[in-house]
């Protein structure tokens, strides 16, 4: 399978299972790649990020990043057109990571990306946005089959400008570099390098097959607490 096909395959699985394969249990070399020290490295999002459309299920794509902030009269070299071009050049389904570089009192009331921008993002090849601030037009965007991962919502905004495109950013505790894979669902988001995408898909199938067998044996042992403990400890 090519990378696009692998991404669709990965969307069959929930984000916590992806984190298990990427780095959660580094001692399990059979089903975990151990790509990061799980507590030390910023490889998944924290509880400040919220999924606006849980009903859309899982999404996976290549990261394109941008930084947005207050207009600076001395810097006018970038605009949204540069973000659109970056999405189009990514060559596949894109998760757009928008870093909101605003003073905190403004960031909390910035309904950043509404219906018009979202329509353009999707038309250029994006399947979702992940951002460390709020946005708006939730009802308008809901039928577009476009995922929104935000800290919240609000109704308005003032002037803002694009500060950078395709630079490393941190979104709600997760460090993202352009071109990495982002997988997201109602549990949050996780990232990992594009080159290990085949291994992630391979190991997640093995992981879930093992978990299904273990849960079946636990369910079959209902009422036998000691046997359940032995199964949980890996003795049976």
N, CA, C and O of each residue as an XYZ file, in Angstrom:
944
protein
N       0.837     -1.203      0.000
C       0.000      0.000      0.000
C       0.869      1.249      0.000
O       1.932      1.277      0.620
N       0.405      2.291     -0.708
C       1.107      3.563     -0.647
C       0.694      4.331      0.609
O      -0.166      3.874      1.361
N       1.305      5.493      0.835
C       1.061      6.222      2.073
C      -0.403      6.644      2.227
O      -0.947      6.594      3.330
N      -1.031      7.053      1.145
C      -2.443      7.465      1.235
C      -3.325      6.284      1.644
O      -4.244      6.433      2.449
N      -3.037      5.123      1.084
C      -3.800      3.927      1.440
C      -3.535      3.530      2.888
O      -4.445      3.095      3.593
N      -2.302      3.679      3.326
C      -1.972      3.369      4.718
C      -2.673      4.315      5.682
O      -3.098      3.894      6.758
N      -2.798      5.584      5.314
C      -3.515      6.540      6.163
C      -4.984      6.151      6.299
O      -5.549      6.234      7.390
N      -5.603      5.730      5.205
C      -7.003      5.276      5.286
C      -7.105      4.038      6.155
O      -8.066      3.892      6.911
N      -6.133      3.145      6.061
C      -6.119      1.958      6.911
C      -5.995      2.364      8.372
O      -6.656      1.788      9.236
N      -5.154      3.349      8.651
C      -4.933      3.794     10.022
C      -6.185      4.420     10.623
O      -6.371      4.389     11.840
N      -7.040      4.985      9.786
C      -8.272      5.600     10.277
C      -9.277      4.577     10.812
O     -10.291      4.953     11.400
N      -8.999      3.295     10.612
C      -9.854      2.256     11.191
C      -9.653      2.150     12.699
O     -10.479      1.559     13.394
N      -8.556      2.722     13.212
C      -8.154      2.511     14.596
C      -8.203      3.812     15.387
O      -7.998      4.895     14.841
N      -8.480      3.686     16.688
C      -8.595      4.870     17.541
C      -7.223      5.419     17.908
O      -6.213      4.717     17.847
N      -7.214      6.693     18.290
C      -5.952      7.368     18.603
C      -5.229      6.758     19.804
O      -4.005      6.641     19.743
N      -5.904      6.356     20.907
C      -5.169      5.709     21.986
C      -4.415      4.457     21.542
O      -3.314      4.196     22.027
N      -4.991      3.685     20.632
C      -4.285      2.503     20.135
C      -3.050      2.909     19.334
O      -2.017      2.243     19.396
N      -3.162      4.006     18.582
C      -2.001      4.499     17.844
C      -0.907      4.930     18.821
O       0.268      4.640     18.594
N      -1.276      5.615     19.899
C      -0.260      6.019     20.876
C       0.407      4.797     21.502
O       1.605      4.821     21.782
N      -0.355      3.735     21.722
C       0.229      2.513     22.296
C       1.322      1.954     21.397
O       2.354      1.485     21.876
N       1.088      2.008     20.102
C       2.073      1.503     19.145
C       3.255      2.461     19.014
O       4.398      2.023     18.884
N       2.988      3.749     19.047
C       4.047      4.735     18.825
C       5.028      4.782     19.993
O       6.242      4.762     19.785
N       4.499      4.847     21.250
C       5.466      5.073     22.338
C       4.990      4.754     23.754
O       5.802      4.801     24.679
N       3.718      4.434     23.967
C       3.217      4.346     25.337
C       3.912      3.257     26.160
O       4.230      3.470     27.330
N       4.143      2.104     25.554
C       4.728      0.973     26.286
C       6.062      0.563     25.657
O       6.122     -0.466     24.984
N       7.128      1.336     25.857
C       8.399      1.040     25.182
C       9.015     -0.294     25.576
O       9.876     -0.813     24.865
N       8.579     -0.858     26.711
C       9.097     -2.159     27.109
C       8.564     -3.301     26.274
O       9.139     -4.390     26.279
N       7.469     -3.076     25.550
C       6.860     -4.102     24.703
C       7.372     -3.929     23.277
O       6.774     -3.201     22.485
N       8.465     -4.589     22.951
C       9.090     -4.401     21.650
C       8.312     -5.069     20.517
O       8.551     -4.781     19.344
N       7.389     -5.956     20.863
C       6.616     -6.647     19.825
C       5.563     -5.735     19.206
O       5.341     -5.784     17.997
N       4.906     -4.898     20.024
C       3.813     -4.078     19.496
C       4.041     -2.575     19.650
O       3.220     -1.787     19.181
N       5.132     -2.158     20.292
C       5.396     -0.728     20.478
C       6.717     -0.352     19.812
O       7.740     -0.998     20.037
N       6.687      0.699     18.990
C       7.897      1.150     18.315
C       8.856      1.876     19.252
O      10.050      1.967     18.967
N       8.344      2.390     20.363
C       9.199      3.092     21.317
C       9.887      4.302     20.716
O      11.078      4.516     20.945
N       9.145      5.105     19.942
C       9.755      6.223     19.235
C      10.157      7.369     20.157
O      11.064      8.136     19.834
N       9.492      7.489     21.293
C       9.755      8.601     22.202
C       9.744      8.101     23.648
O       9.098      7.103     23.966
N      10.467      8.809     24.514
C      10.249      8.635     25.949
C       8.840      9.165     26.232
O       8.606     10.364     26.082
N       7.903      8.316     26.632
C       6.492      8.711     26.639
C       6.138      9.899     27.525
O       5.223     10.653     27.196
N       6.849     10.088     28.655
C       6.516     11.212     29.529
C       7.285     12.479     29.178
O       6.815     13.584     29.452
N       8.447     12.333     28.583
C       9.352     13.475     28.422
C       9.134     14.230     27.111
O       9.251     15.455     27.079
N       8.822     13.519     26.040
C       8.711     14.128     24.714
C       7.256     14.519     24.433
O       6.327     13.821     24.840
N       7.074     15.629     23.740
C       5.725     16.156     23.456
C       5.181     15.562     22.152
O       5.236     16.196     21.098
N       4.659     14.346     22.241
C       4.256     13.618     21.033
C       2.743     13.397     20.935
O       2.275     12.836     19.945
N       1.979     13.821     21.928
C       0.521     13.766     21.833
C      -0.058     14.970     22.570
O       0.639     15.622     23.348
N      -1.330     15.261     22.325
C      -1.942     16.470     22.862
C      -2.450     16.276     24.283
O      -2.717     15.159     24.726
N      -2.574     17.402     24.983
C      -3.076     17.357     26.354
C      -4.585     17.606     26.399
O      -5.246     17.688     25.363
N      -5.113     17.722     27.611
C      -6.564     17.783     27.794
C      -7.180     19.122     27.411
O      -8.401     19.269     27.465
N      -6.360     20.105     27.024
C      -6.930     21.391     26.600
C      -7.505     21.318     25.190
O      -8.288     22.184     24.802
N      -7.130     20.297     24.416
C      -7.633     20.167     23.054
C      -8.951     19.402     23.055
O      -9.069     18.355     23.692
N      -9.940     19.930     22.341
C     -11.270     19.318     22.286
C     -11.637     18.977     20.841
O     -11.324     19.722     19.912
N     -12.297     17.855     20.677
C     -12.782     17.431     19.362
C     -14.175     18.003     19.145
O     -15.093     17.712     19.911
N     -14.338     18.812     18.110
C     -15.616     19.460     17.863
C     -16.644     18.523     17.231
O     -17.847     18.699     17.425
N     -16.174     17.528     16.474
C     -17.098     16.638     15.765
C     -16.738     15.164     16.004
O     -16.225     14.503     15.101
N     -16.999     14.652     17.196
C     -16.682     13.241     17.471
C     -17.355     12.281     16.497
O     -16.838     11.198     16.224
N     -18.505     12.683     15.980
C     -19.256     11.799     15.087
C     -18.524     11.538     13.764
O     -18.865     10.594     13.051
N     -17.531     12.355     13.430
C     -16.797     12.156     12.180
C     -15.790     11.012     12.266
O     -15.275     10.561     11.243
N     -15.510     10.546     13.470
C     -14.581      9.433     13.618
C     -13.132      9.855     13.509
O     -12.786     11.014     13.739
N     -12.284      8.890     13.153
C     -10.835      9.129     13.147
C     -10.401      9.779     11.838
O     -10.967      9.522     10.776
N      -9.371     10.636     11.947
C      -8.769     11.268     10.778
C      -7.258     11.149     10.884
O      -6.696     11.240     11.975
N      -6.602     10.945      9.746
C      -5.145     10.862      9.712
C      -4.636     11.545      8.457
O      -5.184     11.351      7.373
N      -3.580     12.349      8.604
C      -3.046     13.055      7.449
C      -1.657     13.592      7.704
O      -1.104     13.445      8.793
N      -1.103     14.219      6.679
C       0.226     14.819      6.750
C       0.117     16.227      7.335
O      -0.793     16.981      6.989
N       1.034     16.567      8.208
C       0.985     17.869      8.869
C       1.497     18.984      7.966
O       2.584     18.896      7.394
N       0.693     20.027      7.853
C       1.128     21.329      7.349
C       0.910     22.299      8.495
O      -0.124     22.238      9.161
N       1.844     23.179      8.739
C       1.745     24.062      9.896
C       1.762     25.525      9.481
O       2.288     25.886      8.428
N       1.176     26.358     10.333
C       1.292     27.802     10.157
C       1.155     28.482     11.513
O       0.596     27.914     12.451
N       1.667     29.692     11.603
C       1.558     30.514     12.803
C       0.776     31.765     12.441
O       1.058     32.423     11.440
N      -0.212     32.084     13.270
C      -1.064     33.245     13.040
C      -1.015     34.141     14.273
O      -1.024     33.644     15.399
N      -0.965     35.457     14.071
C      -0.935     36.384     15.193
C      -1.448     37.752     14.799
O      -2.039     37.918     13.731
N      -1.225     38.729     15.658
C      -1.649     40.090     15.373
C      -0.852     40.662     14.205
O       0.324     40.335     14.049
N      -1.466     41.506     13.384
C      -0.738     42.104     12.259
C       0.477     42.892     12.720
O       0.445     43.575     13.743
N       1.545     42.783     11.946
C       2.764     43.536     12.181
C       3.032     44.393     10.946
O       3.311     43.850      9.877
N       2.951     45.726     11.068
C       3.164     46.585      9.889
C       4.504     46.362      9.210
O       4.651     46.655      8.023
N       5.487     45.848      9.944
C       6.805     45.624      9.375
C       6.969     44.280      8.705
O       8.025     44.005      8.134
N       5.944     43.423      8.757
C       6.043     42.102      8.128
C       4.739     41.773      7.413
O       3.721     41.491      8.045
N       4.788     41.815      6.089
C       3.598     41.532      5.285
C       3.925     40.581      4.144
O       3.317     40.642      3.076
N       4.885     39.709      4.380
C       5.349     38.832      3.304
C       4.472     37.607      3.102
O       4.498     37.000      2.031
N       3.695     37.231      4.119
C       2.892     36.011      4.039
C       1.407     36.326      4.121
O       0.998     37.332      4.700
N       0.612     35.448      3.531
C      -0.845     35.562      3.583
C      -1.442     34.168      3.527
O      -0.715     33.184      3.395
N      -2.766     34.077      3.628
C      -3.408     32.764      3.620
C      -3.134     32.003      2.327
O      -3.145     30.773      2.318
N      -2.885     32.733      1.230
C      -2.571     32.058     -0.027
C      -1.350     31.152      0.123
O      -1.275     30.101     -0.513
N      -0.395     31.556      0.962
C       0.792     30.726      1.173
C       0.447     29.449      1.931
O       1.053     28.403      1.700
N      -0.518     29.534      2.827
C      -0.991     28.337      3.530
C      -1.712     27.411      2.553
O      -1.505     26.198      2.576
N      -2.558     27.982      1.696
C      -3.268     27.169      0.707
C      -2.277     26.421     -0.193
O      -2.460     25.240     -0.487
N      -1.229     27.127     -0.622
C      -0.231     26.486     -1.491
C       0.504     25.361     -0.766
O       0.800     24.322     -1.356
N       0.792     25.574      0.506
C       1.470     24.531      1.280
C       0.593     23.298      1.423
O       1.085     22.173      1.335
N      -0.700     23.498      1.641
C      -1.620     22.362      1.714
C      -1.644     21.616      0.389
O      -1.555     20.389      0.356
N      -1.767     22.365     -0.708
C      -1.823     21.744     -2.016
C      -0.554     21.002     -2.386
O      -0.601     20.005     -3.108
N       0.594     21.486     -1.890
C       1.875     20.870     -2.226
C       2.184     19.638     -1.388
O       3.137     18.918     -1.686
N       1.402     19.381     -0.353
C       1.705     18.283      0.568
C       1.478     16.910     -0.058
O       2.027     15.912      0.408
N       0.669     16.863     -1.112
C       0.520     15.625     -1.859
C      -0.356     14.570     -1.229
O      -0.211     13.386     -1.531
N      -1.260     14.972     -0.362
C      -2.142     13.982      0.257
C      -3.061     14.624      1.260
O      -3.083     15.849      1.380
N      -3.822     13.830      1.985
C      -4.691     14.419      3.005
C      -3.870     15.155      4.044
O      -2.886     14.622      4.556
N      -4.272     16.377      4.356
C      -3.503     17.254      5.238
C      -4.281     17.549      6.507
O      -5.482     17.816      6.465
N      -3.586     17.500      7.635
C      -4.085     18.065      8.878
C      -3.336     19.378      9.077
O      -2.119     19.383      9.261
N      -4.063     20.485      9.041
C      -3.452     21.809      9.173
C      -3.340     22.171     10.649
O      -4.346     22.273     11.351
N      -2.102     22.365     11.115
C      -1.849     22.740     12.503
C      -1.645     24.254     12.569
O      -0.656     24.778     12.056
N      -2.589     24.951     13.204
C      -2.529     26.411     13.286
C      -2.126     26.823     14.698
O      -2.879     26.629     15.652
N      -0.937     27.390     14.817
C      -0.473     27.944     16.085
C      -1.000     29.366     16.223
O      -0.745     30.212     15.367
N      -1.744     29.630     17.312
C      -2.300     30.961     17.542
C      -1.371     31.736     18.476
O      -1.400     31.553     19.693
N      -0.548     32.602     17.885
C       0.459     33.354     18.631
C      -0.093     34.739     18.986
O       0.332     35.762     18.449
N      -1.049     34.729     19.906
C      -1.704     35.965     20.342
C      -1.483     36.177     21.839
O      -1.224     35.215     22.562
N      -1.582     37.418     22.312
C      -1.651     37.624     23.765
C      -2.812     36.818     24.330
O      -3.852     36.700     23.682
N      -2.653     36.266     25.518
C      -3.632     35.335     26.065
C      -5.032     35.925     26.137
O      -6.014     35.224     25.892
N      -5.133     37.215     26.472
C      -6.461     37.830     26.600
C      -7.171     37.932     25.250
O      -8.399     37.988     25.196
N      -6.399     37.956     24.159
C      -6.993     37.973     22.821
C      -7.220     36.551     22.327
O      -8.244     36.258     21.711
N      -6.276     35.680     22.595
C      -6.366     34.300     22.119
C      -7.636     33.607     22.589
O      -8.204     32.794     21.859
N      -8.089     33.922     23.804
C      -9.279     33.276     24.349
C     -10.562     33.695     23.630
O     -11.583     33.015     23.740
N     -10.517     34.807     22.897
C     -11.741     35.282     22.229
C     -11.531     35.447     20.726
O     -12.104     36.333     20.091
N     -10.695     34.571     20.179
C     -10.378     34.640     18.758
C     -11.051     33.498     18.008
O     -10.559     32.370     18.018
N     -12.176     33.786     17.356
C     -12.847     32.783     16.526
C     -12.156     32.705     15.180
O     -12.639     33.262     14.194
N     -11.031     32.019     15.137
C     -10.048     32.172     14.064
C     -10.547     31.785     12.673
O     -10.680     32.638     11.796
N     -10.817     30.516     12.480
C     -11.041     29.980     11.130
C     -12.510     29.615     10.954
O     -12.973     28.605     11.484
N     -13.237     30.434     10.212
C     -14.657     30.201     10.015
C     -14.974     29.439      8.745
O     -14.129     28.722      8.210
N     -16.192     29.599      8.267
C     -16.666     28.824      7.132
C     -15.908     29.064      5.845
O     -15.653     28.118      5.100
N     -15.541     30.304      5.564
C     -14.846     30.596      4.309
C     -13.454     29.978      4.276
O     -13.094     29.308      3.308
N     -12.672     30.200      5.326
C     -11.328     29.621      5.368
C     -11.384     28.100      5.339
O     -10.603     27.458      4.638
N     -12.300     27.533      6.095
C     -12.393     26.074      6.154
C     -12.742     25.484      4.793
O     -12.190     24.455      4.402
N     -13.655     26.129      4.072
C     -13.994     25.668      2.729
C     -12.771     25.685      1.827
O     -12.566     24.770      1.030
N     -11.953     26.737      1.956
C     -10.728     26.828      1.158
C      -9.719     25.766      1.577
O      -9.092     25.138      0.725
N      -9.557     25.559      2.891
C      -8.634     24.522      3.363
C      -8.999     23.169      2.777
O      -8.139     22.454      2.264
N     -10.275     22.821      2.854
C     -10.712     21.519      2.358
C     -10.525     21.411      0.851
O     -10.090     20.373      0.351
N     -10.853     22.479      0.122
C     -10.709     22.449     -1.330
C      -9.257     22.279     -1.757
O      -8.987     21.759     -2.840
N      -8.321     22.712     -0.918
C      -6.890     22.578     -1.227
C      -6.329     21.223     -0.825
O      -5.220     20.871     -1.227
N      -7.089     20.447     -0.026
C      -6.632     19.105      0.324
C      -6.558     18.791      1.802
O      -6.039     17.739      2.175
N      -7.065     19.677      2.663
C      -7.051     19.419      4.104
C      -8.283     18.626      4.525
O      -9.354     18.750      3.931
N      -8.109     17.805      5.566
C      -9.222     17.040      6.119
C      -9.580     17.498      7.525
O     -10.574     17.050      8.097
N      -8.760     18.399      8.085
C      -9.046     18.879      9.433
C      -8.044     19.929      9.863
O      -6.984     20.097      9.260
N      -8.414     20.633     10.931
C      -7.554     21.642     11.556
C      -7.341     21.267     13.011
O      -8.272     20.840     13.694
N      -6.108     21.428     13.485
C      -5.807     21.298     14.899
C      -5.172     22.613     15.327
O      -4.216     23.076     14.705
N      -5.705     23.222     16.398
C      -5.235     24.553     16.793
C      -5.264     24.691     18.304
O      -6.088     24.080     18.984
N      -4.334     25.518     18.827
C      -4.241     25.715     20.274
C      -5.051     26.905     20.761
O      -4.727     27.501     21.788
N      -6.092     27.250     20.036
C      -7.013     28.305     20.433
C      -8.402     27.981     19.924
O      -8.621     26.901     19.376
N      -9.347     28.898     20.095
C     -10.711     28.648     19.655
C     -10.910     28.961     18.179
O     -10.020     29.494     17.516
N     -12.072     28.627     17.688
C     -12.488     29.007     16.344
C     -14.008     29.188     16.360
O     -14.619     29.234     17.428
N     -14.610     29.288     15.185
C     -16.052     29.583     15.150
C     -16.732     28.889     13.970
O     -16.125     28.089     13.259
N     -18.020     29.223     13.784
C     -18.850     28.665     12.708
C     -18.985     27.149     12.805
O     -18.941     26.447     11.795
N     -19.149     26.657     14.019
C     -19.233     25.217     14.248
C     -20.392     24.588     13.482
O     -20.220     23.542     12.856
N     -21.567     25.207     13.523
C     -22.721     24.639     12.826
C     -22.548     24.680     11.318
O     -22.968     23.755     10.623
N     -21.934     25.741     10.803
C     -21.721     25.870      9.366
C     -20.741     24.826      8.844
O     -20.899     24.323      7.731
N     -19.732     24.501      9.645
C     -18.679     23.586      9.203
C     -19.061     22.130      9.414
O     -18.538     21.258      8.720
N     -19.955     21.842     10.347
C     -20.296     20.455     10.688
C     -20.616     19.587      9.471
O     -20.104     18.469      9.405
N     -21.429     20.024      8.505
C     -21.745     19.135      7.373
C     -20.638     18.998      6.336
O     -20.807     18.271      5.357
N     -19.519     19.671      6.523
C     -18.453     19.637      5.523
C     -17.545     18.407      5.644
O     -16.632     18.245      4.833
N     -17.773     17.541      6.633
C     -16.910     16.378      6.867
C     -15.459     16.832      7.034
O     -14.549     16.309      6.390
N     -15.268     17.809      7.905
C     -13.955     18.416      8.149
C     -13.776     18.507      9.651
O     -14.565     19.158     10.337
N     -12.740     17.856     10.167
C     -12.583     17.786     11.620
C     -11.956     19.059     12.183
O     -11.063     19.656     11.582
N     -12.451     19.456     13.355
C     -11.943     20.607     14.089
C     -11.481     20.124     15.451
O     -12.270     19.565     16.214
N     -10.205     20.335     15.763
C      -9.666     20.037     17.085
C      -9.194     21.360     17.672
O      -8.191     21.916     17.226
N      -9.911     21.864     18.670
C      -9.714     23.217     19.178
C      -9.734     23.225     20.696
O     -10.042     22.214     21.326
N      -9.404     24.370     21.281
C      -9.563     24.522     22.727
C     -10.963     24.960     23.091
O     -11.349     24.877     24.257
N     -11.743     25.430     22.115
C     -13.107     25.887     22.386
C     -13.631     26.677     21.205
O     -13.068     26.633     20.111
N     -14.705     27.393     21.437
C     -15.327     28.193     20.380
C     -15.648     29.590     20.894
O     -15.837     29.798     22.092
N     -15.705     30.532     19.978
C     -16.229     31.866     20.271
C     -16.706     32.478     18.961
O     -16.416     31.952     17.886
N     -17.434     33.582     19.046
C     -18.193     34.058     17.887
C     -17.444     35.027     16.978
O     -17.775     35.121     15.796
N     -16.449     35.750     17.486
C     -15.859     36.812     16.681
C     -14.350     36.835     16.698
O     -13.706     35.985     17.313
N     -13.789     37.826     16.009
C     -12.337     38.054     16.018
C     -12.059     39.437     15.440
O     -12.947     40.087     14.888
N     -10.795     39.877     15.580
C     -10.334     41.099     14.935
C      -9.341     40.752     13.840
O      -9.324     39.626     13.342
N      -8.507     41.728     13.462
C      -7.527     41.478     12.408
C      -6.441     40.510     12.886
O      -5.982     40.585     14.026
N      -6.044     39.609     11.999
C      -4.905     38.735     12.288
C      -4.133     38.493     10.997
O      -4.618     38.793      9.906
N      -2.920     37.944     11.133
C      -2.054     37.783      9.972
C      -1.259     36.492     10.083
O      -1.008     35.996     11.182
N      -0.866     35.953      8.935
C      -0.011     34.760      8.890
C       1.431     35.175      9.163
O       1.970     36.053      8.490
N       2.049     34.538     10.154
C       3.414     34.867     10.572
C       4.458     33.902     10.022
O       5.604     34.294      9.801
N       4.081     32.652      9.799
C       5.017     31.651      9.302
C       4.234     30.485      8.725
O       3.090     30.243      9.110
N       4.854     29.764      7.797
C       4.248     28.584      7.175
C       5.270     27.448      7.201
O       6.443     27.635      6.875
N       4.801     26.283      7.591
C       5.617     25.062      7.633
C       6.888     25.231      8.467
O       8.009     25.027      8.001
N       6.653     25.617      9.729
C       7.705     25.655     10.745
C       7.269     24.755     11.891
O       6.076     24.480     12.019
N       8.194     24.281     12.735
C       7.783     23.495     13.905
C       6.896     24.313     14.831
O       7.176     25.483     15.089
N       5.826     23.699     15.332
C       4.903     24.364     16.252
C       4.555     23.414     17.390
O       4.733     22.200     17.280
N       4.062     23.978     18.472
C       3.517     23.180     19.566
C       2.041     23.482     19.672
O       1.650     24.636     19.847
N       1.215     22.453     19.568
C      -0.234     22.601     19.668
C      -0.717     21.796     20.871
O      -0.711     20.566     20.844
N      -1.133     22.491     21.918
C      -1.708     21.840     23.097
C      -0.815     20.697     23.604
O      -1.285     19.590     23.867
N       0.466     20.993     23.732
C       1.400     20.025     24.292
C       2.051     19.087     23.305
O       2.901     18.290     23.700
N       1.686     19.148     22.026
C       2.268     18.263     21.015
C       3.139     19.056     20.059
O       2.664     19.990     19.413
N       4.425     18.687     19.963
C       5.342     19.298     19.005
C       5.091     18.696     17.624
O       5.088     17.476     17.461
N       4.881     19.563     16.634
C       4.562     19.109     15.284
C       5.546     19.717     14.302
O       5.772     20.927     14.308
N       6.132     18.874     13.457
C       6.966     19.334     12.357
C       6.242     19.068     11.043
O       5.522     18.076     10.929
N       6.420     19.933     10.051
C       5.773     19.716      8.754
C       6.116     18.344      8.186
O       7.265     17.904      8.245
N       5.109     17.676      7.637
C       5.319     16.377      7.011
C       5.120     15.188      7.916
O       5.027     14.060      7.432
N       5.050     15.405      9.233
C       4.771     14.298     10.141
C       3.328     13.826      9.950
O       2.499     14.530      9.374
N       3.053     12.632     10.441
C       1.693     12.104     10.426
C       0.980     12.547     11.699
O       1.534     12.454     12.794
N      -0.249     13.028     11.548
C      -1.110     13.325     12.694
C      -2.334     12.423     12.613
O      -3.013     12.376     11.588
N      -2.610     11.709     13.697
C      -3.821     10.896     13.827
C      -4.640     11.490     14.951
O      -4.098     11.804     16.011
N      -5.953     11.653     14.738
C      -6.766     12.326     15.748
C      -8.178     11.769     15.775
O      -8.728     11.356     14.754
N      -8.753     11.769     16.982
C     -10.165     11.449     17.174
C     -10.625     12.136     18.448
O      -9.963     13.059     18.921
N     -11.746     11.706     19.012
C     -12.296     12.402     20.170
C     -11.424     12.276     21.413
O     -11.667     12.972     22.399
N     -10.418     11.410     21.397
C      -9.492     11.291     22.518
C      -8.359     12.309     22.468
O      -7.695     12.543     23.478
N      -8.128     12.923     21.295
C      -7.027     13.850     21.113
C      -6.257     13.513     19.850
O      -6.803     12.919     18.920
N      -4.970     13.898     19.818
C      -4.152     13.692     18.628
C      -2.770     13.177     19.011
O      -2.281     13.429     20.113
N      -2.149     12.450     18.081
C      -0.797     11.936     18.242
C      -0.055     12.166     16.937
O      -0.664     12.198     15.867
N       1.266     12.327     17.023
C       2.071     12.502     15.807
C       3.191     11.467     15.788
O       3.579     10.934     16.828
N       3.711     11.189     14.578
C       4.878     10.327     14.421
C       5.460     10.557     13.031
O       4.770     11.090     12.161
N       6.721     10.164     12.800
C       7.358     10.407     11.498
C       6.684      9.631     10.368
O       6.221      8.505     10.554
N       6.641     10.250      9.214
C       5.996      9.634      8.056
C       6.636      8.301      7.690
O       5.945      7.376      7.264
N       7.957      8.197      7.855
C       8.648      7.004      7.376
C       8.285      5.737      8.149
O       8.539      4.632      7.670
N       7.693      5.881      9.340
C       7.325      4.679     10.100
C       5.843      4.325      9.940
O       5.337      3.442     10.632
N       5.157      5.004      9.039
C       3.728      4.731      8.837
C       3.449      3.249      8.569
O       2.520      2.713      9.174
N       4.194      2.553      7.702
C       3.898      1.127      7.496
C       4.037      0.298      8.764
O       3.232     -0.599      9.017
N       5.064      0.599      9.567
C       5.265     -0.147     10.808
C       4.149      0.102     11.816
O       3.741     -0.808     12.537
N       3.657      1.341     11.864
C       2.559      1.649     12.782
C       1.325      0.825     12.420
O       0.692      0.228     13.291
N       0.991      0.798     11.136
C      -0.179      0.036     10.700
C       0.010     -1.452     10.998
O      -0.917     -2.116     11.464
N       1.198     -1.972     10.733
C       1.468     -3.391     10.976
C       1.340     -3.739     12.458
O       0.707     -4.732     12.817
N       1.935     -2.928     13.300
C       1.947     -3.235     14.732
C       0.592     -3.003     15.376
O       0.255     -3.694     16.337
N      -0.199     -2.056     14.883
C      -1.494     -1.811     15.513
C      -2.431     -2.985     15.265
O      -3.260     -3.303     16.118
N      -2.315     -3.626     14.121
C      -3.137     -4.814     13.858
C      -2.771     -5.939     14.827
O      -3.651     -6.626     15.346
N      -1.476     -6.125     15.066
C      -1.008     -7.143     15.996
C      -1.439     -6.800     17.425
O      -1.884     -7.672     18.171
N      -1.304     -5.527     17.800
C      -1.685     -5.083     19.138
C      -3.155     -5.353     19.418
O      -3.495     -5.917     20.458
N      -4.021     -4.959     18.505
C      -5.459     -5.082     18.747
C      -5.920     -6.530     18.711
O      -6.863     -6.898     19.411
N      -5.267     -7.351     17.905
C      -5.598     -8.776     17.912
C      -5.277     -9.377     19.274
O      -6.056    -10.169     19.803
N      -4.140     -9.006     19.840
C      -3.771     -9.492     21.169
C      -4.695     -8.981     22.256
O      -5.062     -9.725     23.165
N      -5.081     -7.692     22.164
C      -5.984     -7.127     23.166
C      -7.365     -7.777     23.093
O      -7.992     -8.023     24.124
N      -7.838     -8.053     21.878
C      -9.153     -8.691     21.732
C      -9.151    -10.078     22.357
O     -10.116    -10.470     23.014
N      -8.067    -10.821     22.152
C      -7.957    -12.152     22.746
C      -7.914    -12.067     24.269
O      -8.568    -12.848     24.960
N      -7.148    -11.123     24.780
C      -7.035    -10.962     26.233
C      -8.378    -10.579     26.849
O      -8.764    -11.124     27.883
N      -9.083     -9.658     26.227
C     -10.383     -9.235     26.759
C     -11.404    -10.360     26.686
O     -12.256    -10.484     27.566
N     -11.323    -11.183     25.641
C     -12.231    -12.336     25.540
C     -11.994    -13.296     26.689
O     -12.942    -13.785     27.304
N     -10.702    -13.572     26.985
C     -10.388    -14.501     28.064
C     -10.790    -13.940     29.431
O     -11.209    -14.686     30.315
N     -10.659    -12.624     29.597
C     -11.095    -12.004     30.854
C     -12.607    -12.128     30.999
O     -13.111    -12.468     32.069
N     -13.329    -11.848     29.907
C     -14.786    -11.948     29.957
C     -15.234    -13.382     30.241
O     -16.189    -13.600     30.985
N     -14.542    -14.359     29.646
C     -14.885    -15.762     29.871
C     -14.628    -16.195     31.314
O     -15.231    -17.149     31.806
N     -13.718    -15.473     31.985
C     -13.367    -15.813     33.368
C     -14.210    -15.041     34.383
O     -13.871    -14.994     35.565
N     -15.297    -14.443     33.930
C     -16.138    -13.631     34.823
C     -16.506    -14.413     36.082
O     -16.985    -15.544     36.007
N     -16.277    -13.796     37.229
C     -16.566    -14.425     38.514
C     -15.366    -15.107     39.148
O     -15.356    -15.349     40.355
N     -14.352    -15.420     38.346
C     -13.127    -16.049     38.858
C     -12.055    -14.962     38.969
O     -11.244    -14.769     38.063
N     -12.074    -14.261     40.100
C     -11.209    -13.088     40.259
C      -9.740    -13.451     40.153
O      -8.970    -12.718     39.532
N      -9.334    -14.570     40.746
C      -7.930    -14.932     40.716
C      -7.457    -15.233     39.290
O      -6.339    -14.886     38.910
N      -8.322    -15.881     38.510
C      -7.953    -16.139     37.114
C      -7.848    -14.835     36.333
O      -6.953    -14.675     35.502
N      -8.756    -13.907     36.599
C      -8.702    -12.597     35.934
C      -7.379    -11.887     36.263
O      -6.747    -11.283     35.396
N      -6.985    -11.976     37.521
C      -5.707    -11.351     37.942
C      -4.543    -11.994     37.209
O      -3.625    -11.297     36.777
N      -4.567    -13.319     37.063
C      -3.477    -14.016     36.368
C      -3.425    -13.593     34.890
O      -2.347    -13.400     34.328
N      -4.588    -13.454     34.285
C      -4.635    -13.030     32.878
C      -4.097    -11.615     32.752
O      -3.303    -11.329     31.857
N      -4.525    -10.729     33.644
C      -4.073     -9.336     33.598
C      -2.562     -9.224     33.803
O      -1.923     -8.337     33.237
N      -1.997    -10.110     34.600
C      -0.552    -10.098     34.846
C       0.235    -10.827     33.763
O       1.465    -10.826     33.779
N      -0.480    -11.455     32.814
C       0.197    -12.144     31.721
C       0.605    -13.566     32.039
O       1.395    -14.163     31.307
N       0.079    -14.115     33.120
C       0.428    -15.477     33.514
C      -0.443    -16.509     32.794
O      -0.118    -17.696     32.803
N      -1.515    -16.090     32.188
C      -2.385    -17.013     31.426
C      -2.747    -16.378     30.086
O      -3.468    -16.981     29.292
